[in-house]
Amino acid sequence: MAKKSKLGQVQKLEEQIKELREKQKKIIEQAQKEIGEYVMDSWEVEDIEQAKKLIDQFQSEAKNAFRNMGGNNKGLKEELTDESIYSQAGSTSA
């Protein structure tokens, strides 16, 4: 019976990992959407291609400004690593 119990625990953990990966994906998508909306609104840009050109133009300046603010230049995707996801395994409420 111990093997069945261990197998059940493994399956439960795999399901939690799957759910947390889905939650991670949703969080990243929502953050990207909010950032995009903020940039478009604050720069008063309506054309997506124009916004992309502006972002490309200011990319190095933005990275330097972020470094000067004491940031670690880590992106949201990098911050939401497997380690941080696994640390949330106890709280799977979405």
Secondary structure, DSSP 8 states (H G I E B T S, - for coil): -HHHHHHHHHHHHHHHHHHHHHHHHHHHHHHHHHHHHHHHHHTT---HHHHHHHHHHHHHHHHHHHHHTT-----HHHHS-HHHHHHTTT----
